[in-house]
C-alpha cells in the first residue's frame, strides 16, 4: 500500500526554513507556500509510486503561475533537482526520512507479490505438507492463531525481492526469524536453513487447512503443546503441574458440606409492624414483646450522660 510519512519536525525542516533568509523573498508567505507546494508534490509521487520523481506537468498543475519561482527556490535550498527520465525533463525531490518519506515502488510490488503467494494454495499446501508447523530456522513450533508474537507462523520468501515464490523458495518460519532475516543481510550465514523434517508436526489448524484442500490430515500435536513456548536448547522440559498432597485429616472429600440454606437460627416474624418509636416489631399477640410481659430498653438519658432503664408495656 502506498503511503507518505512526514517527519515530526517537517514543518521546521532546516532546508525549508532557510528560504526565509533568501534575498528578495517575503519570509511570512514564501516559506509556507514552498512547504505546501512541496508536500503536495510528495503526496502525488507517493500515490503514483514514482519514487520521488515529479513530472513537469504535475509540478505546474499544483503550482500554477508560481511554479517557476517555487522550483527555483527549492533548487537553491536543495529540496529538488532537475533530472531526465527517458530523455524527458523531470524533478527529483529530496529523500530524507527526517523530512518526508514514501514507500518505494519495489517495496510495494514485493509486498503485493508476497500477498499473492501467501494466498495461493498451490504453494502454501505443499509447503505445509513438507515443513509442518516448525520454523525451518530455529525449529520452534509456530502458532497459526492467537495474539501475534515471536512464534506466530509466517511464510518466508527466500527468493529475490518481488520475485514470485516457488515451493522450493518458500519455507515456514516464525515471526522472529522472518523479521530478523529481513533486517540482517548476514542472517543466512549465521542461521542456515534446517532440512525439512522427516516427520512433520501439524497442529489442529494446519491439519484442518490441509484437509480442506484435499489432503486428509490428523493433528499430531495437541493444542496445549502448540501454544506452549518451546524450551531453550539444553533446558529441562517444563515440569508437570502436580497437585500438592492433602494434609492428613484435611481431605476436601471428607469435609462436611456447607449449608446453602438462607434460613436463620431464629425465625423473624414479620406478620405485623411495630408501633413503638424505635420501630421494633410486635409479637403475634400484639404485645410489645414476643409473648406477654415487657421488654427492657436502655436509652441514653439527657442529663449527666447517664443511662436509664424503662419498661415498655402495653399502652
N, C-alpha and C positions, 0 to 999 in steps of 0.2 A: 504494500500500500504506500503510495507517495505521501510524503509529509515534509514540512519545513519547521525547524525548531529554532526559535530565537534565543540568543543568549540572555542571561539575566540583566546584563548591563548594555544591551544592544543600543538602547536609546541614547546612551552617552559614550558610544564607541569612539575611541580617540580619532580614528581616521575621518569620522563624520564631524566631530566637534571642531577639528582644526579648520574646517571650511569657514567658520565664523571669523577667522583671522586673515582670510584672503582679502587682498586689496580690492575695493570696489564692490563688495557684496554687502547686503543687508543682513547682519547676523541674526536679527529677530525673525526673519522669514525664510531665508535661504536654507538654513540648517534643517528645519522641519520639512521643507519642500524636498530637499535631497533625500532625507531619510524616508519619507513617504513614497517617493517615486522608486527608490531602490528596493524597498520592502515589497512593493507590488511586482517589480521585475523578478524578485526572488521567488515570489509565490507562483508566478507564471512558469518559471523554469522548473520549479519543483513539481507542479501539477502536470507538466508535459514531459517530465523526466529528460530534460536537455542537459543535465549535468553542468549547471551554472552558465550555460551558453545562451545568450539572448540575441534573437534576430532583430534586425533593424526595424522591421515592421512593428513588432511588439513594443519596441522602445518608443516609437513615435505614437503608437496607439495610447500608451499610458502617459506619455509626457506632453503630447500636443505641441503647441508652438514653442514651448520651453525646452524641448528635448535637446537641442544642440547645446544650450547653456548648461543643462544638467549633466550631459555626457562630458562636457569639458571640465566641469567642477569635479566629477567623480574620477576622471582620468588624473587630474592634478593631485587629488587626495589619495590615489592608489586604490580606489574602490572598484575600478573596472579597467579593462584594457581592450584594445581593438585587435581582433583576430580574423582569420579566414577559415570558413567551414565549406569544404568542397568548392573552394575558389570564390565564395561569396562573403562579403563583409558581414561581421557579426561582433558581438561584445562578449567578453569573458568576465563574469562577476567574481568578486573576491571570495576565496574559500577560506573561511576562518570560523571554527565552531564557536569561538567567543562572540562572534557577531551573529551569523545565521548559518545554519547547517541543514542541508537537504539530503535525502536518500538518493544514492546514485542509481542509474538505470540497471546496472549489473546486479546490484543488491536486490532490487525489486524483482527482476527476472528470475534470479536464483530462488527467491522465496516462493514465487509462483510455481516454479518447476518442482520444488520440494513438496508443495501442497498437492500438485497433480500426482506425484509419485506416491505420496503417503495415502492417497485415496484410491489407488489403483490396486484392486485385489490380485491382478496378475503378478504384481511384485510383492505385496505385503503377505499374501498367503504362503507362497514358497519360503519367504524369509522366516516367517513364524514357525513353519514346519521344521526348518533347518536349525534355527537358533533357540527356539523355545522362549522362555521369559528371562533368561540370564544375559547380562551385559557381556558383550564379546571383548570388552577391555578389562574390566575389573572382576567380572564373574558374579556380581551381586544379583539377587533375584529382584527383578523390577516389578513395578506396580502399574496396572492398567487403569485403575480407578482411584478415587480418593483425592485428597489435597495434594497439589503439586509439591514435590520435594526432590531431593537429590536422587531418589530411587525411582522417580517417575519414568515409565517406559517411553523411549523415543526410537526413531529410526535414523541412523547416521548415514549420510551420503558421503562415501569415500572418493567419489569422482571429483573432477574439477568443478569450479563454481558455475552453476547454471546448467551443467550438462545433465541430460536425462539419466536417471539411475537404471541399473540392471539388478538382477537378483544377486549377482556376484559383487556388486559395489554397494549394496545396501545391507546393513547389519543392525541388529538390536543393540541398543546402548542405553545406559541410564542417563538421566538428565545431567548429572555431574560430569561424567566423562564426555558426553557430547558437547557440552558448553566449554569445557576445558580444552578440548581438541580444537575448537574454532578459534580460541584465543591464543593458543600456543602452537606456533609452527613446528616445534620440535616434539610435539606430542607423540607422533608415531614412533619416533626413535626410543623414547622413554617408556612407552606403553604399547608394545607390539600387540597386534590383533591375536586373540586366542583362537585356537582351532574350534570349529563347530563341534558342539557336544555330541558324543556318541548316543546318549540317551537324553533328548531334550526334556526340559521340565516345563509343563504347561499348567498355569493356574486355571481357575474356573472361567475367567473371561477369555483367555486365549483359546481354551478348549471350545467354548461356545462360539467364538469367532470362526474357528476352523470348521466346526460342524455346520454352521450356517452356509459356508462356502463349499460344501461338498466333501469335506474330509472329516467323517465322524471321529471325534477325539474325546477321550475321557480325561479329566484333570488328574494329574499325578502329583500335585502339590495342593495341600489344603489351604483354605483361605487364611487361617491364622498364620501359617508359615510364610505365606506370600506377603503378608502385611508386616511381619516381624523383620527388623533390620538384621542384615547378615552380620555375624561376628567377625571381628578383625582377624587377619591371618595369625594362627597360633594361639588365639584366645580360646578359653574354655567355652563350650556352648552355654547358653543361658540356662540357669538352674530351673528345675520344675518347681512350680508353686505347690508346696505341700502344706496342708492344714496342720497347725500345731496340735500336739496331743492334748486331750482334755484332762484336766486335773482330776484326781480321784474324788468322787462324790460330786463332781460338777458337770455330770453328763447332761446336756440340754434335754435329751430324750426323757430323763428321769425327773426333771423339774416339774412341779405341779403346774397345770395350765392356769394362766391368769384369767380371772373372771372378766368377762366382757359385759356384764350386766351393768346398767346405769342406775340400778336401784340403790337407795341409801339404806344404812342400817335401821334408821328410824323414819318411818314414812312421814311426810309433811302433809298435813291436812289443809286443803285449800277449798273446802266446801263453802266457807263464808269468810268475809273480810272483817277485820277488826275495826272497832270504832274508837279505840283509845288514841290518845295523842301521839304515842310512839309508833302507831301503825302495826302493832302486833296482832297476830291472829287470834280469833276466839275459838274456844273449844266447840265441839259439836253440839253441846248443850247450851251454847250461847253465853256461858260464863266467861270471866276474864282470864281463866287459865284452862289448861287441859283437865277437865273434870271440875269438881267443886273446890271451893277454897280460894284464897288469894295468892297471887304470885308476887313475891317481894321484888321491888325495883330500886336500884341505887342510882341516885341522881346527885349532881353537884349542887350544894347549897349556894345561895347567893352571898351569904355573909361569912367572912373568915375562911372561905375556901374549903369549909368542912362539908362532908357528905352526910346526907340524912337518908334514913330508910322509911319508905312509905309503903303502905299496903293498899293495893288496889283491889277493891271488891266489886260486887255488882252495884251499879248505880240505880 
